[in-house]
Amino acid sequence: MAERLREVRDRRGYNQTGMALLADVAQTTWSIWEDKPPQQFTSLRKLAEGLEVSADYLLGITDDPTPPAKRGKGPSSGLLDEV
């Protein structure tokens, strides 16, 4: 994830200070995230994978719980099929 944070920041043309402002964190916090993301990020990913939903769904960004790997594919056998 650290590499992706840095990659996306660079692609968008932001420096660490600009990204910190967007994320509402201190620049030093952003710098740490680019070096070693916090355990909560890893835990969120594991939760999403275990529940077979997207992290975006857990964060309230989307109402579609379908994980990215299952989008556009045939019937899924995920936990939410029976909900």
Secondary structure, 3 states (H helix, E strand, C coil): CHHHHHHHHHHHCCCHHHHHHHHCCCHHHHHHHHHCCCHHHHHHHHHHHHHCCCHHHHCCCCCCCCCHHHCCCCCCCCHHHHC
